[in-house]
Every structure is written in C-alpha cells, then in structure tokens.
Amino acid sequence: VALIAGDPVRISRRSAAMRAASIALVGVLACGAIWSTAQLIDDLIHGGTETNSADALLQAGGSVWISSVLTFSLLYFELDSGGAAARAHHMPTTPDLAFPQHLSPEVKPAHWRPRYIDYLYLGLTNSTAFSPTDVMPLAPWAKIVMAIQSLVSLVILGLIIARAVNVLA
C-alpha cells in the first residue's frame, strides 16, 4: 500500500526512499520464504501433523515453493538494472540479468524492457531446473541470489517428494 501510494499511477519515480522501501519489503518476503522453508524442514525432521499426510504435505510444500518462486521473482524485478523505474527510463548497456532479447537483438521488439512476467518466468524456471535456463546472471548479486533460490527449491522439492512418497508407500 505504501509503495502504491508513493507512486500511484505508473512506475515512474526513481526516489531513493521508494527504492529502499521496495527492497526492504522484498527482503522481508525473502526472509519469510527462507523461514517457511526452514520450518517445513524442521517439521519433516521432527514430525508434524502436515508431514504425516501426503495431501497436507503436498499442500504445505506447494505453498512454500510457490511463495519462494514469487518472492525471488520480485527480488529479481526490483534489483535488476536499478529497478523497474530505472529500467523504464533507461536500459543500461550491461544489465545484471541477460535475457534472450539482450543476447539476440534481432529477435527483440523495439524499445523492449523486461517486465514482471519475465522475472516471474525466471523465478519459475530457476526453481524447477535449479539453474539458469534462458536468463543468464551477469552481476555477482544475481549469481548469489539464483544460487540461493536453486538451493531453497532443491531442498523443498527434494524433501517434500521424498517424504510424500514415503507417506504414500
């Protein structure tokens, strides 16, 4: 609500305070996603009501995994090339994340800029492949964040699937 009130119509302002608030909020979401993953792992190790039922386990694990995908997509969206407002005004010559449109300019539409859907796709593919697929991390922060997301996703999916198979068997 604070971010929408600060820039109600379009992402057009490059206020340092708004950018700091955006990064802080996404940071809180990222900590929440990692905390949820840790709680799920703890429940799997020590037992919990949702870990003894395959249905409940898959629902809980799916919720944690989806929140992780959404959180990391927002993190990429906010950090890449100075944020959405900076990208709207001027795309840097060397972006933090190289999309196929950056690497093959002949296939990109005029004035192309990555939008949230591009970062959502990045978050989803990085969580399922446990590695970059078509978007390459160029900046050190992007490599670290993608590595963390891959590890979180690997732990979530690996443990949830293993436990669900064990409960079903």
DODREN-549785 format. One line per 8 residues: number of its first residue (from 1); their letters; for each residue x, y, z of N, C-alpha, C. Coordinates in nm, 3 decimals. Example, Ala and Ser with C-alpha at 12.3 -4.5 7.8 and 13.67 -1.06 7.14 Angstrom:
2
1) as) 1.319/-0.569/0.780/1.230/-0.450/0.780/1.320/-0.330/0.780 | 1.285/-0.225/0.708/1.367/-0.106/0.714/1.290/0.003/0.787
This chain:
169
1) valiagdp) 0.084/-0.119/0.000/0.000/0.000/0.000/0.088/0.124/0.000 | 0.195/0.122/0.078/0.284/0.239/0.084/0.350/0.263/-0.051 | 0.388/0.156/-0.119/0.453/0.172/-0.249/0.355/0.225/-0.354 | 0.233/0.179/-0.350/0.132/0.228/-0.445/0.099/0.374/-0.416 | 0.089/0.409/-0.289/0.061/0.549/-0.252/0.177/0.640/-0.292 | 0.299/0.589/-0.284/0.416/0.669/-0.320/0.430/0.694/-0.469 | 0.377/0.604/-0.548/0.383/0.617/-0.695/0.256/0.552/-0.750 | 0.141/0.623/-0.741/0.011/0.560/-0.764/-0.024/0.523/-0.907
9) vrisrrsa) 0.029/0.587/-1.006/-0.018/0.563/-1.142/0.069/0.463/-1.216 | 0.195/0.495/-1.230/0.288/0.409/-1.302/0.419/0.405/-1.227 | 0.502/0.312/-1.260/0.635/0.307/-1.200/0.719/0.410/-1.275 | 0.720/0.532/-1.223/0.788/0.637/-1.296/0.887/0.716/-1.212 | 0.875/0.708/-1.083/0.965/0.786/-0.998/1.084/0.701/-0.956 | 1.198/0.766/-0.947/1.317/0.696/-0.905/1.363/0.747/-0.769 | 1.272/0.759/-0.676/1.300/0.808/-0.543/1.384/0.705/-0.467 | 1.487/0.754/-0.401/1.573/0.665/-0.322/1.494/0.601/-0.208
17) amraasia) 1.403/0.678/-0.148/1.322/0.625/-0.038/1.229/0.514/-0.086 | 1.165/0.534/-0.202/1.075/0.432/-0.256/1.154/0.306/-0.292 | 1.271/0.324/-0.350/1.352/0.208/-0.387/1.396/0.132/-0.262 | 1.438/0.205/-0.159/1.479/0.141/-0.034/1.362/0.066/0.030 | 1.243/0.127/0.026/1.125/0.061/0.082/1.091/-0.065/0.003 | 1.101/-0.059/-0.128/1.074/-0.176/-0.213/1.170/-0.288/-0.182 | 1.298/-0.256/-0.175/1.399/-0.358/-0.148/1.379/-0.416/-0.008 | 1.347/-0.331/0.089/1.324/-0.379/0.225/1.204/-0.474/0.230
25) lvgvlacg) 1.095/-0.438/0.163/0.977/-0.525/0.163/1.004/-0.658/0.094 | 1.075/-0.655/-0.015/1.109/-0.780/-0.083/1.206/-0.861/0.002 | 1.295/-0.793/0.072/1.385/-0.862/0.165/1.309/-0.934/0.275 | 1.205/-0.869/0.328/1.120/-0.932/0.430/1.052/-1.055/0.371 | 1.001/-1.043/0.247/0.939/-1.160/0.181/1.041/-1.273/0.163 | 1.163/-1.238/0.123/1.266/-1.340/0.103/1.300/-1.409/0.235 | 1.312/-1.332/0.342/1.337/-1.393/0.474/1.221/-1.483/0.514 | 1.098/-1.439/0.483/0.980/-1.521/0.513/0.980/-1.651/0.436
33) aiwstaql) 1.020/-1.645/0.309/1.025/-1.767/0.227/1.131/-1.864/0.280 | 1.245/-1.811/0.319/1.351/-1.897/0.374/1.309/-1.952/0.510 | 1.242/-1.869/0.593/1.192/-1.914/0.722/1.088/-2.025/0.704 | 0.997/-2.008/0.609/0.895/-2.110/0.583/0.960/-2.241/0.540 | 1.064/-2.230/0.458/1.137/-2.350/0.416/1.201/-2.418/0.536 | 1.264/-2.338/0.623/1.328/-2.395/0.742/1.224/-2.461/0.834 | 1.108/-2.398/0.849/1.002/-2.456/0.932/0.952/-2.588/0.874 | 0.936/-2.590/0.742/0.891/-2.713/0.676/0.994/-2.825/0.695
41) iddlihgg) 1.122/-2.792/0.682/1.228/-2.891/0.701/1.226/-2.942/0.846 | 1.209/-2.849/0.940/1.202/-2.888/1.081/1.084/-2.983/1.105 | 0.969/-2.951/1.046/0.852/-3.038/1.061/0.876/-3.175/0.998 | 0.948/-3.177/0.887/0.978/-3.305/0.822/1.072/-3.389/0.908 | 1.169/-3.324/0.971/1.267/-3.396/1.051/1.207/-3.443/1.184 | 1.134/-3.353/1.249/1.082/-3.384/1.382/0.937/-3.430/1.384 | 0.877/-3.435/1.269/0.738/-3.479/1.261/0.642/-3.365/1.289 | 0.535/-3.366/1.219/0.431/-3.265/1.234/0.303/-3.319/1.173
49) tetnsada) 0.193/-3.257/1.207/0.065/-3.309/1.157/0.059/-3.306/1.005 | 0.113/-3.200/0.943/0.106/-3.192/0.797/0.206/-3.284/0.727 | 0.305/-3.334/0.800/0.403/-3.420/0.736/0.364/-3.567/0.740 | 0.257/-3.601/0.810/0.212/-3.740/0.816/0.104/-3.771/0.713 | 0.054/-3.670/0.646/-0.047/-3.687/0.542/0.011/-3.638/0.411 | 0.007/-3.721/0.309/0.063/-3.682/0.179/-0.009/-3.560/0.124 | -0.141/-3.555/0.137/-0.217/-3.440/0.087/-0.174/-3.311/0.156 | -0.172/-3.313/0.290/-0.136/-3.193/0.367/0.009/-3.154/0.339
57) llqaggsv) 0.096/-3.253/0.327/0.237/-3.226/0.299/0.254/-3.161/0.163 | 0.187/-3.213/0.062/0.198/-3.156/-0.071/0.139/-3.015/-0.077 | 0.031/-2.991/-0.002/-0.026/-2.855/0.003/0.068/-2.759/0.072 | 0.122/-2.799/0.185/0.215/-2.712/0.258/0.342/-2.688/0.176 | 0.397/-2.795/0.121/0.517/-2.782/0.039/0.494/-2.698/-0.085 | 0.378/-2.718/-0.149/0.345/-2.639/-0.267/0.331/-2.492/-0.234 | 0.271/-2.461/-0.120/0.256/-2.322/-0.078/0.392/-2.257/-0.053 | 0.479/-2.329/0.015/0.613/-2.277/0.042/0.690/-2.258/-0.088
65) wissvltf) 0.680/-2.355/-0.179/0.753/-2.347/-0.306/0.701/-2.231/-0.392 | 0.569/-2.216/-0.401/0.512/-2.107/-0.481/0.548/-1.972/-0.421 | 0.544/-1.960/-0.290/0.582/-1.832/-0.229/0.729/-1.801/-0.254 | 0.811/-1.905/-0.259/0.952/-1.886/-0.290/0.970/-1.836/-0.434 | 0.899/-1.895/-0.528/0.907/-1.852/-0.668/0.865/-1.706/-0.680 | 0.752/-1.670/-0.620/0.703/-1.533/-0.627/0.799/-1.434/-0.561 | 0.852/-1.472/-0.446/0.944/-1.384/-0.374/1.070/-1.358/-0.455 | 1.129/-1.463/-0.509/1.252/-1.444/-0.585/1.226/-1.370/-0.715
73) sllyfeld) 1.109/-1.388/-0.776/1.078/-1.311/-0.898/1.069/-1.163/-0.865 | 1.010/-1.128/-0.751/1.005/-0.988/-0.708/1.144/-0.934/-0.678 | 1.228/-1.018/-0.620/1.364/-0.976/-0.591/1.440/-0.946/-0.720 | 1.429/-1.033/-0.819/1.494/-1.007/-0.948/1.438/-0.880/-1.012 | 1.307/-0.864/-1.007/1.239/-0.748/-1.065/1.290/-0.618/-1.002 | 1.309/-0.620/-0.871/1.349/-0.499/-0.800/1.498/-0.469/-0.813 | 1.581/-0.571/-0.821/1.726/-0.548/-0.821/1.787/-0.534/-0.960 | 1.729/-0.595/-1.061/1.789/-0.593/-1.194/1.798/-0.451/-1.250
81) sggaaara) 1.915/-0.412/-1.292/1.940/-0.286/-1.364/1.885/-0.163/-1.291 | 1.890/-0.163/-1.159/1.848/-0.047/-1.083/1.700/-0.041/-1.050 | 1.625/-0.143/-1.083/1.482/-0.146/-1.052/1.394/-0.108/-1.169 | 1.264/-0.124/-1.150/1.167/-0.103/-1.258/1.167/0.041/-1.308 | 1.173/0.138/-1.217/1.170/0.278/-1.259/1.294/0.313/-1.340 | 1.410/0.265/-1.297/1.533/0.293/-1.371/1.529/0.229/-1.509 | 1.476/0.105/-1.517/1.466/0.039/-1.648/1.368/0.111/-1.740 | 1.263/0.169/-1.682/1.164/0.241/-1.763/1.226/0.365/-1.826
89) hhmpttpd) 1.322/0.425/-1.756/1.384/0.548/-1.807/1.502/0.521/-1.900 | 1.579/0.419/-1.868/1.699/0.395/-1.949/1.752/0.255/-1.918 | 1.762/0.173/-2.019/1.820/0.040/-2.001/1.972/0.052/-2.005 | 2.040/-0.002/-1.905/2.186/0.004/-1.908/2.243/-0.082/-2.020 | 2.362/-0.047/-2.064/2.424/-0.126/-2.172/2.467/-0.263/-2.122 | 2.496/-0.274/-1.994/2.531/-0.403/-1.936/2.434/-0.433/-1.822 | 2.328/-0.509/-1.850/2.230/-0.541/-1.745/2.285/-0.641/-1.645 | 2.217/-0.653/-1.533/2.256/-0.752/-1.431/2.213/-0.892/-1.471
97) lafpqhls) 2.101/-0.901/-1.541/2.047/-1.028/-1.591/2.033/-1.016/-1.742 | 2.091/-1.109/-1.815/2.087/-1.106/-1.961/1.974/-1.194/-2.012 | 1.869/-1.130/-2.060/1.756/-1.201/-2.120/1.789/-1.234/-2.265 | 1.718/-1.331/-2.326/1.745/-1.364/-2.466/1.737/-1.242/-2.558 | 1.649/-1.148/-2.526/1.635/-1.028/-2.608/1.761/-0.942/-2.602 | 1.836/-0.949/-2.492/1.964/-0.878/-2.483/2.071/-0.948/-2.567 | 2.066/-1.081/-2.565/2.170/-1.159/-2.630/2.149/-1.176/-2.780 | 2.024/-1.166/-2.823/1.991/-1.176/-2.966/1.905/-1.056/-3.005
105) pevkpahw) 1.966/-0.940/-3.025/1.888/-0.819/-3.053/1.798/-0.829/-3.176 | 1.829/-0.919/-3.267/1.746/-0.930/-3.388/1.607/-0.985/-3.359 | 1.586/-1.049/-3.242/1.454/-1.103/-3.210/1.375/-1.014/-3.113 | 1.435/-0.905/-3.067/1.363/-0.823/-2.970/1.286/-0.711/-3.037 | 1.166/-0.685/-2.986/1.089/-0.571/-3.036/1.159/-0.440/-3.001 | 1.127/-0.336/-3.074/1.186/-0.205/-3.048/1.150/-0.160/-2.906 | 1.245/-0.101/-2.837/1.227/-0.047/-2.702/1.186/-0.153/-2.601 | 1.230/-0.276/-2.621/1.196/-0.384/-2.528/1.260/-0.359/-2.392
113) rpryidyl) 1.184/-0.385/-2.287/1.230/-0.381/-2.149/1.173/-0.505/-2.079 | 1.250/-0.568/-1.991/1.191/-0.680/-1.917/1.079/-0.630/-1.827 | 0.974/-0.706/-1.820/0.859/-0.675/-1.734/0.851/-0.781/-1.626 | 0.755/-0.763/-1.536/0.747/-0.857/-1.424/0.731/-1.001/-1.472 | 0.653/-1.024/-1.577/0.632/-1.159/-1.627/0.765/-1.226/-1.665 | 0.860/-1.148/-1.715/0.991/-1.202/-1.749/1.065/-1.250/-1.624 | 1.050/-1.175/-1.515/1.115/-1.214/-1.390/1.041/-1.329/-1.321 | 0.911/-1.334/-1.338/0.834/-1.447/-1.285/0.876/-1.575/-1.357
121) ylgltnst) 0.891/-1.567/-1.488/0.938/-1.682/-1.565/1.078/-1.723/-1.520 | 1.165/-1.626/-1.495/1.299/-1.655/-1.446/1.292/-1.727/-1.312 | 1.209/-1.677/-1.220/1.196/-1.741/-1.090/1.143/-1.883/-1.100 | 1.046/-1.904/-1.188/0.988/-2.037/-1.206/1.088/-2.134/-1.268 | 1.155/-2.093/-1.373/1.250/-2.184/-1.438/1.371/-2.212/-1.350 | 1.416/-2.112/-1.274/1.529/-2.134/-1.185/1.491/-2.229/-1.072 | 1.364/-2.226/-1.030/1.318/-2.316/-0.924/1.293/-2.458/-0.971 | 1.267/-2.476/-1.100/1.241/-2.611/-1.150/1.365/-2.675/-1.210
129) afsptdvm) 1.452/-2.596/-1.270/1.573/-2.651/-1.330/1.692/-2.646/-1.233 | 1.678/-2.569/-1.123/1.784/-2.549/-1.024/1.906/-2.482/-1.087 | 1.883/-2.408/-1.194/1.992/-2.339/-1.264/1.931/-2.240/-1.361 | 2.012/-2.149/-1.414/1.959/-2.058/-1.515/1.919/-2.136/-1.640 | 1.813/-2.092/-1.702/1.772/-2.156/-1.827/1.804/-2.062/-1.942 | 1.719/-1.963/-1.965/1.747/-1.872/-2.076/1.796/-1.735/-2.030 | 1.786/-1.704/-1.901/1.831/-1.575/-1.848/1.961/-1.600/-1.772 | 2.067/-1.532/-1.816/2.197/-1.553/-1.755/2.229/-1.445/-1.653
137) plapwaki) 2.272/-1.485/-1.533/2.312/-1.385/-1.433/2.450/-1.330/-1.469 | 2.461/-1.198/-1.476/2.588/-1.136/-1.509/2.652/-1.071/-1.386 | 2.571/-1.013/-1.300/2.622/-0.947/-1.179/2.641/-1.048/-1.068 | 2.739/-1.024/-0.981/2.761/-1.116/-0.869/2.637/-1.135/-0.782 | 2.562/-1.027/-0.754/2.441/-1.042/-0.670/2.343/-1.138/-0.736 | 2.330/-1.132/-0.869/2.235/-1.218/-0.941/2.278/-1.364/-0.932 | 2.406/-1.389/-0.940/2.456/-1.526/-0.929/2.429/-1.582/-0.789 | 2.451/-1.499/-0.687/2.428/-1.543/-0.549/2.280/-1.569/-0.524
145) vmaiqslv) 2.194/-1.476/-0.568/2.050/-1.492/-0.545/1.997/-1.613/-0.620 | 2.043/-1.633/-0.744/1.997/-1.750/-0.820/2.045/-1.879/-0.755 | 2.167/-1.879/-0.700/2.218/-1.998/-0.631/2.135/-2.027/-0.506 | 2.103/-1.923/-0.430/2.020/-1.942/-0.310/1.883/-1.995/-0.348 | 1.822/-1.937/-0.452/1.690/-1.984/-0.494/1.696/-2.130/-0.538 | 1.798/-2.167/-0.612/1.811/-2.306/-0.656/1.823/-2.401/-0.538 | 1.904/-2.363/-0.439/1.921/-2.449/-0.321/1.792/-2.461/-0.241 | 1.724/-2.347/-0.222/1.596/-2.350/-0.149/1.497/-2.440/-0.221
153) slvilgli) 1.487/-2.425/-0.350/1.393/-2.505/-0.428/1.430/-2.653/-0.427 | 1.558/-2.681/-0.439/1.603/-2.820/-0.436/1.568/-2.886/-0.303 | 1.591/-2.814/-0.194/1.558/-2.868/-0.062/1.408/-2.890/-0.049 | 1.330/-2.788/-0.087/1.184/-2.801/-0.076/1.134/-2.919/-0.156 | 1.165/-2.920/-0.285/1.112/-3.025/-0.372/1.166/-3.163/-0.336 | 1.295/-3.170/-0.308/1.355/-3.299/-0.275/1.296/-3.361/-0.149 | 1.290/-3.282/-0.044/1.237/-3.335/0.082/1.088/-3.363/0.075 | 1.013/-3.276/0.012/0.868/-3.294/0.004/0.835/-3.419/-0.077
161) iaravnvl) 0.899/-3.434/-0.191/0.872/-3.551/-0.276/0.915/-3.679/-0.205 | 1.032/-3.677/-0.143/1.079/-3.797/-0.073/0.983/-3.835/0.041 | 0.942/-3.736/0.119/0.851/-3.766/0.231/0.713/-3.809/0.181 | 0.662/-3.743/0.076/0.531/-3.779/0.022/0.532/-3.922/-0.029 | 0.638/-3.962/-0.097/0.649/-4.099/-0.146/0.653/-4.195/-0.028 | 0.725/-4.157/0.077/0.735/-4.240/0.197/0.598/-4.254/0.265 | 0.522/-4.146/0.273/0.390/-4.150/0.336/0.293/-4.233/0.253 | 0.302/-4.220/0.119/0.213/-4.294/0.031/0.244/-4.444/0.029
169) a) 0.371/-4.477/0.050/0.413/-4.618/0.038/0.371/-4.703/0.154
